[in-house]
Amino acid sequence: MKGRVLIVALLLLINLLLLFRLIWSDQGVFAYWELKNRYETLQVNINDVDKQSLDLSQEIRRLKSDKAYQEKVVRERMNFVKKDEVLYIFPDEAVNPGGEGADE
Protein backbone atom coordinates (compact mmCIF):
# COMPACT_ATOMS: atom_id res chain seq x y z
CA MET A 1 0.00 0.00 0.00
CA LYS A 2 2.85 2.36 0.86
CA GLY A 3 4.47 1.62 -2.48
CA ARG A 4 1.31 2.53 -4.36
CA VAL A 5 1.00 5.87 -2.54
CA LEU A 6 4.64 6.61 -3.30
CA ILE A 7 4.17 5.78 -7.00
CA VAL A 8 0.98 7.91 -7.21
CA ALA A 9 2.76 10.80 -5.48
CA LEU A 10 5.74 10.47 -7.84
CA LEU A 11 3.45 10.38 -10.89
CA LEU A 12 1.53 13.40 -9.61
CA LEU A 13 4.79 15.29 -9.12
CA ILE A 14 5.94 14.38 -12.64
CA ASN A 15 2.58 15.52 -14.07
CA LEU A 16 2.81 18.83 -12.23
CA LEU A 17 6.34 19.34 -13.55
CA LEU A 18 5.21 18.57 -17.10
CA LEU A 19 2.22 20.90 -16.74
CA PHE A 20 4.49 23.68 -15.51
CA ARG A 21 6.82 23.17 -18.49
CA LEU A 22 3.87 23.06 -20.89
CA ILE A 23 2.55 26.42 -19.75
CA TRP A 24 5.38 28.58 -18.42
CA SER A 25 8.62 27.37 -19.98
CA ASP A 26 10.46 28.98 -22.91
CA GLN A 27 8.71 26.55 -25.23
CA GLY A 28 5.34 26.64 -23.49
CA VAL A 29 1.93 27.97 -24.37
CA PHE A 30 2.66 31.61 -23.42
CA ALA A 31 5.83 31.60 -25.51
CA TYR A 32 3.84 30.12 -28.40
CA TRP A 33 1.22 32.88 -28.18
CA GLU A 34 3.92 35.53 -28.07
CA LEU A 35 5.64 34.04 -31.13
CA LYS A 36 2.31 33.78 -32.94
CA ASN A 37 1.54 37.46 -32.29
CA ARG A 38 5.02 38.44 -33.43
CA TYR A 39 4.61 36.34 -36.57
CA GLU A 40 1.30 38.03 -37.41
CA THR A 41 2.83 41.48 -36.85
CA LEU A 42 5.75 40.62 -39.11
CA GLN A 43 3.37 39.29 -41.78
CA VAL A 44 1.49 42.61 -41.73
CA ASN A 45 4.81 44.47 -42.05
CA ILE A 46 5.86 42.24 -44.95
CA ASN A 47 2.56 42.87 -46.72
CA ASP A 48 2.97 46.64 -46.24
CA VAL A 49 6.53 46.55 -47.60
CA ASP A 50 5.41 44.42 -50.56
CA LYS A 51 2.69 46.96 -51.36
CA GLN A 52 5.17 49.84 -51.12
CA SER A 53 7.59 47.94 -53.35
CA LEU A 54 4.88 47.35 -55.93
CA ASP A 55 3.86 51.03 -55.83
CA LEU A 56 7.47 52.14 -56.25
CA SER A 57 8.13 49.75 -59.13
CA GLN A 58 4.98 51.01 -60.87
CA GLU A 59 6.12 54.59 -60.37
CA ILE A 60 9.59 53.74 -61.74
CA ARG A 61 8.01 52.10 -64.79
CA ARG A 62 5.80 55.15 -65.29
CA LEU A 63 8.72 57.55 -64.88
CA LYS A 64 10.67 55.63 -67.51
CA SER A 65 7.89 55.52 -70.07
CA ASP A 66 5.54 58.50 -69.53
CA LYS A 67 7.08 61.87 -70.46
CA ALA A 68 4.09 63.85 -69.15
CA TYR A 69 4.37 62.13 -65.77
CA GLN A 70 8.12 62.84 -65.70
CA GLU A 71 7.46 66.53 -66.28
CA LYS A 72 4.74 66.61 -63.63
CA VAL A 73 7.00 64.98 -61.02
CA VAL A 74 9.94 67.25 -61.79
CA ARG A 75 7.77 70.36 -61.64
CA GLU A 76 6.07 69.36 -58.36
CA ARG A 77 8.98 67.91 -56.42
CA MET A 78 11.85 70.04 -57.68
CA ASN A 79 10.00 73.30 -58.39
CA PHE A 80 11.18 73.43 -62.00
CA VAL A 81 9.49 75.89 -64.34
CA LYS A 82 9.25 76.15 -68.09
CA LYS A 83 10.76 79.01 -70.01
CA ASP A 84 8.96 82.33 -69.40
CA GLU A 85 7.12 80.99 -66.31
CA VAL A 86 7.29 82.51 -62.83
CA LEU A 87 7.16 80.35 -59.73
CA TYR A 88 5.61 81.73 -56.58
CA ILE A 89 6.36 79.85 -53.36
CA PHE A 90 4.25 80.89 -50.39
CA PRO A 91 5.40 80.12 -46.85
CA ASP A 92 3.45 77.53 -44.96
CA GLU A 93 1.22 79.25 -42.37
CA ALA A 94 1.70 76.44 -39.85
CA VAL A 95 5.49 76.90 -39.99
CA ASN A 96 5.46 80.71 -39.77
CA PRO A 97 4.22 81.77 -36.31
CA GLY A 98 4.13 85.44 -37.33
CA GLY A 99 1.21 87.01 -39.10
CA GLU A 100 -2.42 87.03 -38.21
CA GLY A 101 -3.10 86.13 -34.58
CA ALA A 102 0.55 86.44 -33.50
CA ASP A 103 -0.29 88.90 -30.69
CA GLU A 104 -2.45 86.38 -28.83
DSSP file (Angstrom, degrees, kcal/mol; ACC not computed):
  #  RESIDUE AA STRUCTURE BP1 BP2  ACC     N-H-->O    O-->H-N    N-H-->O    O-->H-N    TCO  KAPPA ALPHA  PHI   PSI    X-CA   Y-CA   Z-CA
    1    1 A M     >        0   0    0      0, 0.0     4,-1.9     0, 0.0     5,-0.2   0.000 360.0 360.0 360.0 -41.0    0.0    0.0    0.0
    2    2 A K  H  >  +     0   0    0      1,-0.2     4,-2.0     2,-0.2     5,-0.1   0.859 360.0  53.9 -65.9 -34.6    2.8    2.4    0.9
    3    3 A G  H  > S+     0   0    0      2,-0.2     4,-2.2     1,-0.2    -1,-0.2   0.875 106.8  51.2 -66.9 -38.2    4.5    1.6   -2.5
    4    4 A R  H  > S+     0   0    0      2,-0.2     4,-2.7     1,-0.2    -2,-0.2   0.914 109.8  48.9 -65.1 -43.2    1.3    2.5   -4.4
    5    5 A V  H  X S+     0   0    0     -4,-1.9     4,-2.6     1,-0.2    -2,-0.2   0.894 111.7  50.1 -63.4 -40.4    1.0    5.9   -2.5
    6    6 A L  H  X S+     0   0    0     -4,-2.0     4,-2.4     2,-0.2    -1,-0.2   0.904 111.9  47.2 -65.6 -41.4    4.6    6.6   -3.3
    7    7 A I  H  X S+     0   0    0     -4,-2.2     4,-2.8     2,-0.2    -2,-0.2   0.920 113.1  48.4 -66.2 -44.0    4.2    5.8   -7.0
    8    8 A V  H  X S+     0   0    0     -4,-2.7     4,-2.5     2,-0.2    -2,-0.2   0.913 112.9  48.5 -62.6 -42.8    1.0    7.9   -7.2
    9    9 A A  H  X S+     0   0    0     -4,-2.6     4,-2.3     2,-0.2    -2,-0.2   0.908 112.4  48.5 -64.1 -41.4    2.8   10.8   -5.5
   10   10 A L  H  X S+     0   0    0     -4,-2.4     4,-2.4     2,-0.2    -2,-0.2   0.919 112.7  47.7 -64.0 -44.6    5.7   10.5   -7.8
   11   11 A L  H  X S+     0   0    0     -4,-2.8     4,-2.5     2,-0.2    -2,-0.2   0.885 111.3  51.1 -64.4 -39.0    3.5   10.4  -10.9
   12   12 A L  H  X S+     0   0    0     -4,-2.5     4,-2.3     2,-0.2    -2,-0.2   0.900 110.4  49.3 -63.5 -42.0    1.5   13.4   -9.6
   13   13 A L  H  X S+     0   0    0     -4,-2.3     4,-2.2     2,-0.2    -2,-0.2   0.904 111.3  49.1 -64.3 -42.0    4.8   15.3   -9.1
   14   14 A I  H  X S+     0   0    0     -4,-2.4     4,-2.5     2,-0.2    -2,-0.2   0.911 111.1  50.3 -64.5 -41.5    5.9   14.4  -12.6
   15   15 A N  H  X S+     0   0    0     -4,-2.5     4,-2.6     2,-0.2    -2,-0.2   0.901 110.1  49.8 -63.5 -41.0    2.6   15.5  -14.1
   16   16 A L  H  X S+     0   0    0     -4,-2.3     4,-2.5     2,-0.2    -1,-0.2   0.906 111.1  49.6 -63.8 -41.0    2.8   18.8  -12.2
   17   17 A L  H  X S+     0   0    0     -4,-2.2     4,-2.3     2,-0.2    -2,-0.2   0.921 112.5  47.1 -63.7 -43.7    6.3   19.3  -13.5
   18   18 A L  H  X S+     0   0    0     -4,-2.5     4,-2.4     2,-0.2    -2,-0.2   0.889 111.6  51.1 -65.7 -38.7    5.2   18.6  -17.1
   19   19 A L  H  X S+     0   0    0     -4,-2.6     4,-1.8     2,-0.2     5,-0.3   0.913 109.5  50.5 -63.8 -42.9    2.2   20.9  -16.7
   20   20 A F  H  X S+     0   0    0     -4,-2.5     4,-2.7     1,-0.2     5,-0.5   0.934 112.6  46.4 -59.6 -46.4    4.5   23.7  -15.5
   21   21 A R  H  X S+     0   0    0     -4,-2.3     4,-1.0     1,-0.2     6,-0.2   0.872 109.7  55.3 -65.3 -36.2    6.8   23.2  -18.5
   22   22 A L  H  < S+     0   0    0     -4,-2.4     7,-2.0    -5,-0.2    -1,-0.2   0.867 121.3  26.8 -63.8 -36.5    3.9   23.1  -20.9
   23   23 A I  H  < S+     0   0    0     -4,-1.8     7,-1.5     5,-0.3     8,-0.3   0.918 131.8  24.0 -95.0 -50.6    2.5   26.4  -19.8
   24   24 A W  H  < S+     0   0    0     -4,-2.7    -3,-0.2    -5,-0.3    -2,-0.1   0.422  91.7 101.0-107.1   1.8    5.4   28.6  -18.4
   25   25 A S  S >< S-     0   0    0     -4,-1.0     3,-1.6    -5,-0.5     6,-0.4  -0.179  88.3 -95.4 -79.9 178.9    8.6   27.4  -20.0
   26   26 A D  T 3  S+     0   0    0      1,-0.3    -1,-0.1     5,-0.1    -5,-0.0   0.720 129.2  39.4 -65.9 -21.0   10.5   29.0  -22.9
   27   27 A Q  T 3  S+     0   0    0     -6,-0.2    -1,-0.3     4,-0.1    -3,-0.1   0.063  99.8 111.1-113.9  22.9    8.7   26.6  -25.2
   28   28 A G  S <> S-     0   0    0     -3,-1.6     4,-2.1    -5,-0.1    -5,-0.3  -0.024  86.3 -81.0 -89.0-168.0    5.3   26.6  -23.5
   29   29 A V  H  > S+     0   0    0     -7,-2.0     4,-2.5     2,-0.2     5,-0.2   0.898 125.9  50.4 -64.7 -44.6    1.9   28.0  -24.4
   30   30 A F  H  > S+     0   0    0     -7,-1.5     4,-2.2     1,-0.2    -1,-0.2   0.896 111.2  49.0 -64.3 -39.5    2.7   31.6  -23.4
   31   31 A A  H  > S+     0   0    0     -6,-0.4     4,-2.5    -8,-0.3    -1,-0.2   0.889 110.2  52.5 -65.4 -38.3    5.8   31.6  -25.5
   32   32 A Y  H  X S+     0   0    0     -4,-2.1     4,-2.6     2,-0.2    -2,-0.2   0.928 109.4  48.2 -62.4 -45.6    3.8   30.1  -28.4
   33   33 A W  H  X S+     0   0    0     -4,-2.5     4,-2.5     2,-0.2    -2,-0.2   0.902 111.6  50.2 -62.4 -40.9    1.2   32.9  -28.2
   34   34 A E  H  X S+     0   0    0     -4,-2.2     4,-2.3     1,-0.2    -1,-0.2   0.926 112.5  46.5 -63.4 -44.4    3.9   35.5  -28.1
   35   35 A L  H  X S+     0   0    0     -4,-2.5     4,-2.6     2,-0.2    -2,-0.2   0.877 111.1  52.6 -65.3 -37.1    5.6   34.0  -31.1
   36   36 A K  H  X S+     0   0    0     -4,-2.6     4,-2.3     2,-0.2    -2,-0.2   0.918 110.3  47.3 -65.0 -42.9    2.3   33.8  -32.9
   37   37 A N  H  X S+     0   0    0     -4,-2.5     4,-2.2     2,-0.2    -2,-0.2   0.902 112.9  49.2 -64.2 -40.8    1.5   37.5  -32.3
   38   38 A R  H  X S+     0   0    0     -4,-2.3     4,-2.6     2,-0.2    -2,-0.2   0.905 109.9  51.9 -64.8 -41.1    5.0   38.4  -33.4
   39   39 A Y  H  X S+     0   0    0     -4,-2.6     4,-2.4     2,-0.2    -2,-0.2   0.920 109.9  48.4 -60.1 -45.2    4.6   36.3  -36.6
   40   40 A E  H  X S+     0   0    0     -4,-2.3     4,-2.1     2,-0.2    -1,-0.2   0.892 111.4  50.2 -64.6 -39.4    1.3   38.0  -37.4
   41   41 A T  H  X S+     0   0    0     -4,-2.2     4,-2.2     1,-0.2    -2,-0.2   0.920 111.5  48.1 -63.7 -43.4    2.8   41.5  -36.9
   42   42 A L  H  X S+     0   0    0     -4,-2.6     4,-2.7     1,-0.2    -2,-0.2   0.872 108.7  54.2 -66.3 -36.0    5.7   40.6  -39.1
   43   43 A Q  H  X S+     0   0    0     -4,-2.4     4,-2.4     2,-0.2    -1,-0.2   0.911 108.5  49.1 -62.8 -41.6    3.4   39.3  -41.8
   44   44 A V  H  X S+     0   0    0     -4,-2.1     4,-2.3     2,-0.2    -2,-0.2   0.919 111.8  49.1 -62.5 -43.0    1.5   42.6  -41.7
   45   45 A N  H  X S+     0   0    0     -4,-2.2     4,-2.5     2,-0.2    -2,-0.2   0.908 110.5  50.5 -62.7 -41.9    4.8   44.5  -42.0
   46   46 A I  H  X S+     0   0    0     -4,-2.7     4,-2.6     1,-0.2    -2,-0.2   0.913 109.9  50.1 -62.8 -42.7    5.9   42.2  -45.0
   47   47 A N  H  X S+     0   0    0     -4,-2.4     4,-2.2     2,-0.2    -1,-0.2   0.905 111.1  49.4 -63.0 -40.7    2.6   42.9  -46.7
   48   48 A D  H  X S+     0   0    0     -4,-2.3     4,-2.4     2,-0.2    -2,-0.2   0.920 112.4  47.2 -63.5 -43.8    3.0   46.6  -46.2
   49   49 A V  H  X S+     0   0    0     -4,-2.5     4,-2.6     2,-0.2    -2,-0.2   0.886 110.6  52.4 -66.2 -38.9    6.5   46.5  -47.6
   50   50 A D  H  X S+     0   0    0     -4,-2.6     4,-2.4     2,-0.2    -1,-0.2   0.908 110.1  48.6 -62.2 -41.4    5.4   44.4  -50.6
   51   51 A K  H  X S+     0   0    0     -4,-2.2     4,-2.6     2,-0.2    -2,-0.2   0.920 112.1  48.3 -65.0 -43.5    2.7   47.0  -51.4
   52   52 A Q  H  X S+     0   0    0     -4,-2.4     4,-2.7     2,-0.2    -2,-0.2   0.908 111.3  51.2 -62.3 -41.1    5.2   49.8  -51.1
   53   53 A S  H  X S+     0   0    0     -4,-2.6     4,-2.5     2,-0.2    -2,-0.2   0.912 110.6  48.1 -62.7 -43.2    7.6   47.9  -53.3
   54   54 A L  H  X S+     0   0    0     -4,-2.4     4,-2.2     2,-0.2    -2,-0.2   0.921 112.1  49.5 -63.2 -44.2    4.9   47.4  -55.9
   55   55 A D  H  X S+     0   0    0     -4,-2.6     4,-2.2     1,-0.2    -2,-0.2   0.914 112.7  47.6 -61.0 -43.3    3.9   51.0  -55.8
   56   56 A L  H  X S+     0   0    0     -4,-2.7     4,-2.6     2,-0.2    -2,-0.2   0.899 110.8  50.3 -67.4 -39.9    7.5   52.1  -56.3
   57   57 A S  H  X S+     0   0    0     -4,-2.5     4,-2.4     2,-0.2    -1,-0.2   0.883 110.9  50.2 -66.7 -36.0    8.1   49.8  -59.1
   58   58 A Q  H  X S+     0   0    0     -4,-2.2     4,-2.3     2,-0.2    -1,-0.2   0.897 111.2  48.8 -66.4 -39.0    5.0   51.0  -60.9
   59   59 A E  H  X S+     0   0    0     -4,-2.2     4,-2.8     2,-0.2    -2,-0.2   0.902 110.7  50.4 -66.5 -39.9    6.1   54.6  -60.4
   60   60 A I  H  X S+     0   0    0     -4,-2.6     4,-2.1     2,-0.2    -2,-0.2   0.933 111.1  48.8 -61.4 -45.9    9.6   53.7  -61.7
   61   61 A R  H  X S+     0   0    0     -4,-2.4     4,-1.5     1,-0.2    -2,-0.2   0.903 113.4  47.4 -60.7 -40.7    8.0   52.1  -64.8
   62   62 A R  H  X S+     0   0    0     -4,-2.3     4,-2.9     1,-0.2     8,-0.2   0.886 110.1  52.1 -69.1 -38.5    5.8   55.2  -65.3
   63   63 A L  H  < S+     0   0    0     -4,-2.8    -1,-0.2     1,-0.2    -2,-0.2   0.855 111.2  48.6 -65.6 -33.3    8.7   57.5  -64.9
   64   64 A K  H  < S+     0   0    0     -4,-2.1    -1,-0.2    -5,-0.2    -2,-0.2   0.829 125.0  26.3 -73.8 -31.6   10.7   55.6  -67.5
   65   65 A S  H  < S+     0   0    0     -4,-1.5     2,-0.8    -5,-0.2    -2,-0.2   0.732 106.4  70.2-108.2 -25.1    7.9   55.5  -70.1
   66   66 A D     X  -     0   0    0     -4,-2.9     4,-2.0    -5,-0.2    -1,-0.1  -0.841  50.3-174.1-107.1 106.6    5.5   58.5  -69.5
   67   67 A K  H  > S+     0   0    0     -2,-0.8     4,-2.4     1,-0.2     5,-0.2   0.866  86.6  54.0 -66.3 -37.2    7.1   61.9  -70.5
   68   68 A A  H  > S+     0   0    0      1,-0.2     4,-2.3     2,-0.2    -1,-0.2   0.900 109.4  48.2 -65.4 -39.5    4.1   63.9  -69.2
   69   69 A Y  H  > S+     0   0    0      2,-0.2     4,-2.6     1,-0.2    -1,-0.2   0.890 109.1  54.0 -67.8 -38.2    4.4   62.1  -65.8
   70   70 A Q  H  X S+     0   0    0     -4,-2.0     4,-2.5    -8,-0.2     5,-0.2   0.945 110.4  46.5 -57.7 -48.3    8.1   62.8  -65.7
   71   71 A E  H  X S+     0   0    0     -4,-2.4     4,-2.6     1,-0.2     5,-0.2   0.914 111.5  51.3 -61.8 -43.3    7.5   66.5  -66.3
   72   72 A K  H  X S+     0   0    0     -4,-2.3     4,-2.4     1,-0.2     5,-0.2   0.926 111.9  46.5 -59.8 -46.0    4.7   66.6  -63.6
   73   73 A V  H  X S+     0   0    0     -4,-2.6     4,-2.8     2,-0.2     5,-0.5   0.918 113.4  48.2 -64.9 -44.1    7.0   65.0  -61.0
   74   74 A V  H  X S+     0   0    0     -4,-2.5     4,-1.7    -5,-0.2     6,-1.0   0.914 113.7  47.3 -64.0 -42.1    9.9   67.3  -61.8
   75   75 A R  H  X S+     0   0    0     -4,-2.6     4,-0.6    -5,-0.2    -1,-0.2   0.895 118.7  40.0 -67.3 -39.4    7.8   70.4  -61.6
   76   76 A E  H  < S+     0   0    0     -4,-2.4    -2,-0.2    -5,-0.2    -3,-0.2   0.931 124.7  32.8 -76.0 -46.6    6.1   69.4  -58.4
   77   77 A R  H  < S+     0   0    0     -4,-2.8    -3,-0.2    -5,-0.2    -2,-0.2   0.807 130.4  30.7 -84.8 -29.8    9.0   67.9  -56.4
   78   78 A M  H  < S-     0   0    0     -4,-1.7    -1,-0.2    -5,-0.5    -3,-0.2   0.383  98.0-124.7-113.3   2.6   11.9   70.0  -57.7
   79   79 A N     <  +     0   0    0     -4,-0.6    -4,-0.2     1,-0.2     2,-0.2   0.846  48.4 167.1  57.3  38.4   10.0   73.3  -58.4
   80   80 A F        -     0   0    0     -6,-1.0     2,-0.3    -9,-0.1    -1,-0.2  -0.556  16.6-160.5 -79.8 149.4   11.2   73.4  -62.0
   81   81 A V        -     0   0    0     -2,-0.2     3,-0.1     4,-0.1     2,-0.1  -0.914  16.4-115.3-127.9 156.2    9.5   75.9  -64.3
   82   82 A K    >   -     0   0    0     -2,-0.3     3,-1.6     1,-0.2     2,-0.1  -0.342  54.8 -69.2 -79.7 170.2    9.2   76.1  -68.1
   83   83 A K  T 3  S+     0   0    0      1,-0.3    -1,-0.2    -2,-0.1     3,-0.1  -0.365 122.0  14.9 -61.7 137.5   10.8   79.0  -70.0
   84   84 A D  T 3  S+     0   0    0      1,-0.3     2,-0.3    -3,-0.1    -1,-0.3   0.688  99.4 122.8  67.8  22.7    9.0   82.3  -69.4
   85   85 A E    <   -     0   0    0     -3,-1.6     2,-0.4     2,-0.0    -1,-0.3  -0.828  51.4-145.6-107.4 153.5    7.1   81.0  -66.3
   86   86 A V        -     0   0    0     -2,-0.3     2,-0.5    -3,-0.1    -4,-0.1  -0.969   8.5-148.8-118.9 134.3    7.3   82.5  -62.8
   87   87 A L        -     0   0    0     -2,-0.4     2,-0.5    -8,-0.1    -6,-0.1  -0.900   7.6-164.4-106.5 124.5    7.2   80.4  -59.7
   88   88 A Y        -     0   0    0     -2,-0.5     2,-0.6     2,-0.0    -2,-0.0  -0.935   2.7-168.8-107.6 125.2    5.6   81.7  -56.6
   89   89 A I        -     0   0    0     -2,-0.5    -2,-0.0     0, 0.0     0, 0.0  -0.962   6.8-160.2-115.5 117.5    6.4   79.9  -53.4
   90   90 A F        -     0   0    0     -2,-0.6     3,-0.1     1,-0.1    -2,-0.0  -0.769  24.2-110.3 -97.2 139.7    4.3   80.9  -50.4
   91   91 A P        -     0   0    0      0, 0.0     2,-0.4     0, 0.0    -1,-0.1  -0.344  36.0-104.6 -66.9 149.7    5.4   80.1  -46.8
   92   92 A D    >>  -     0   0    0      1,-0.1     4,-1.9     2,-0.0     3,-0.5  -0.607  22.3-144.1 -74.8 128.1    3.4   77.5  -45.0
   93   93 A E  T 34 S+     0   0    0     -2,-0.4    -1,-0.1     1,-0.2     0, 0.0   0.826  98.8  56.5 -66.1 -31.5    1.2   79.2  -42.4
   94   94 A A  T 34 S+     0   0    0      1,-0.2    -1,-0.2     3,-0.0    -2,-0.0   0.827 110.3  45.1 -68.9 -30.5    1.7   76.4  -39.8
   95   95 A V  T <4 S+     0   0    0     -3,-0.5    -2,-0.2     1,-0.1    -1,-0.2   0.870 103.8  67.6 -79.8 -38.5    5.5   76.9  -40.0
   96   96 A N     <  -     0   0    0     -4,-1.9    -1,-0.1     1,-0.2     0, 0.0  -0.747  60.5-172.8 -88.3 107.7    5.5   80.7  -39.8
   97   97 A P        +     0   0    0      0, 0.0    -1,-0.2     0, 0.0    -4,-0.0   0.725  62.7  84.6 -74.3 -19.0    4.2   81.8  -36.3
   98   98 A G        +     0   0    0      5,-0.0     2,-0.3     3,-0.0    -2,-0.1  -0.229  67.8  52.7 -74.1 169.4    4.1   85.4  -37.3
   99   99 A G  S >  S+     0   0    0      2,-0.0     3,-1.7    -2,-0.0     4,-0.2  -0.775  95.8  17.8 109.2-152.2    1.2   87.0  -39.1
  100  100 A E  T 3  S+     0   0    0     -2,-0.3     0, 0.0     1,-0.3     0, 0.0  -0.356 130.2  12.3 -63.9 129.2   -2.4   87.0  -38.2
  101  101 A G  T >  S+     0   0    0     -2,-0.1     3,-0.8     1,-0.0    -1,-0.3   0.606  84.9 125.9  82.8  12.4   -3.1   86.1  -34.6
  102  102 A A  T <   +     0   0    0     -3,-1.7    -2,-0.1     1,-0.2    -4,-0.0   0.731  65.1  62.5 -75.5 -20.8    0.5   86.4  -33.5
  103  103 A D  T 3         0   0    0      1,-0.2    -1,-0.2    -4,-0.2    -3,-0.1   0.591 360.0 360.0 -80.0  -9.9   -0.3   88.9  -30.7
  104  104 A E    <         0   0    0     -3,-0.8    -1,-0.2     0, 0.0    -2,-0.1   0.498 360.0 360.0 -72.3 360.0   -2.4   86.4  -28.8
